[in-house]
């Protein structure tokens, strides 16, 4: 389609190589080479005047230059094909050496391919789409900033004010869409996100813009990033409609990208009035005497040429256009243009006119490109350096539209982040409480309070939250207000759910929907309760809902909010029998026997040691001597022990006796005062072997689990948790149950009520815990 359109508008007759046009300069002996330049199209009247004035100013300063620029101005009227067609025409018929000014990124894409094919540099100071890359088209240069350069400054503002969600509002063009991936990455670095992207078509009328704004009002996010080019008129329509709908109030935050912020000075007072309170980031233009002088001359000339028009501010695009002409004029002087020609490519049968474009010979295009890349100077816009094939900036100014006037409130630099003045040193700042280091911001509605970034939509739908009364009211209790008939849910599960909502960066309006209202019964199974989400009866279900594999086939679960596991509740009994002979129980039989043997052994050792030295106490009959030896371990202090070794044995025996006595006393005291409780059942398999009855909570999945384990269905009983105590007290033989199988969180609630008489055994099986269903 491109080749056909161009063929229709361009004569395809072959052209012979033609030398570049020449003319006489001020010196008759010198020849001034004319470099033909295409400028297409005008971004505005101011830019066109700047380019023309730039050429005049340059040669007024450099009168001795022999190479001069001649401007061939074309206007594409915003049409990509027309821009390409005019570029081909001027390359074929006028042999231009450079092309300046494809305004739109889409036009630059077409024209840069043509320039690359003919080895003619293409320079745009308005095409900011990041997808335009010199790596693919080396003859394309961007004398402006890529939109990707500003995303870090935008993200810094979002982070500084603690907003977690933003909605971009952008024109549905290559320019508008190009910044989104870079902005998403910048926001994700600190956890912010885009819940929605608002793309407005170029063909949208004011009613469609209003409809889109109404849609945004139904969403909780109240922070918007507006990315529209100055040539896209809906930027004005957007803010005018937003003010009419009440969206320029203290609950909203609006941030302008440089597409509008760079030209905000030139907007009409009515549009600025609608933008009141908006923030914006734009390229920082440093002050200079040259800029002041040029601004005065430009204003005087504009007033002279436009007597009936209001004053018009000079835009950054005009300054970039001005500096681009100076860079190109300097580069042209460095490159010899004498005898330069365009060499026709070899004709190919049935080729389009693009295939017959000439190629700049003698490496003129390449030399001119290199000369442009080497130009580095201080221009009206600041440092002008295209060595990276596009302008680089590390400083953006942050503005606040206040009372129809953009007011500078700070800066963002790559090195220091957000700072109030350029001469101060920035530092790492978390902005948790104090906010960013900026001059006082006036927000929409002329308020100084920072918007919280979200709001409950007044006309949005409420989130339907399914709830069901649990057997444990501590976890979930559902009641109906008798006056309003509203469903009121309380309990730990609701507390967790509400705490999660509080931590979200926006509000979610919701309403409770009771499961028994849906089913027409007071209580149903949890499987049926979960399935209502799949049926769309409500969006999420909250309660003591166990995460199970079979339920995941028709519903999604959150992460568990409780500990997991299945255990048993069993009665306990006192394992200690108190009787006449209880004093013997503190020590085991082995310990009693060992103590007696050691006692006799100690007496015998002492008797032998004392007899060896003829102790006078050991005289008399054998029975008397044995009696004395037996009583030596207890009453050695009353008898006369003469041997040193005997005394050492007595000391060792005294220490052993002290330890045994202390242990005996402690154990006996414990037996007499503390109840020794033991579970009646220690393993689930013991219940199976004895054929005991077991219970579970009515409506729970545990009844099916018990059958899978191997219990007879007749041995499984369903109870309400309040009846567990009576059933366990009666026991399996008296019509009750021997144990309750239950989730661990529920068992802890039961034991908090019945702390005496029962204990928990397990967990005996694993479970995933409780979660919410969505």
QUIWO-V12715 format. One record per helix or strand of 3 or more residues. SS is the DSSP state (H for helix, E for strand). FROM is the first residue (numbers start at 1). TO is the last residue. Records with the same first field share a line. If there is no record, write none. Layout:
SS: FROM-TO, FROM-TO
This chain:
H: 2-9, 45-61, 80-93, 105-118, 147-160, 174-178, 180-188, 206-217, 234-244, 258-261, 264-266, 269-274, 289-305, 316-334, 353-356, 364-374, 492-503, 515-519, 526-535, 550-553, 580-584, 589-612, 622-635, 644-673, 684-690, 702-709, 713-715, 721-730, 732-734, 744-753
E: 22-24, 31-39, 67-73, 98-100, 121-124, 140-142, 167-171, 197-200, 223-227, 253-256, 279-283, 342-344, 358-360, 376-379, 382-385, 395-402, 405-413, 417-419, 463-467, 477-480, 487-490, 510-514, 540-546, 566-574, 677-679, 694-697, 716-719, 739-743, 758-765, 770-773
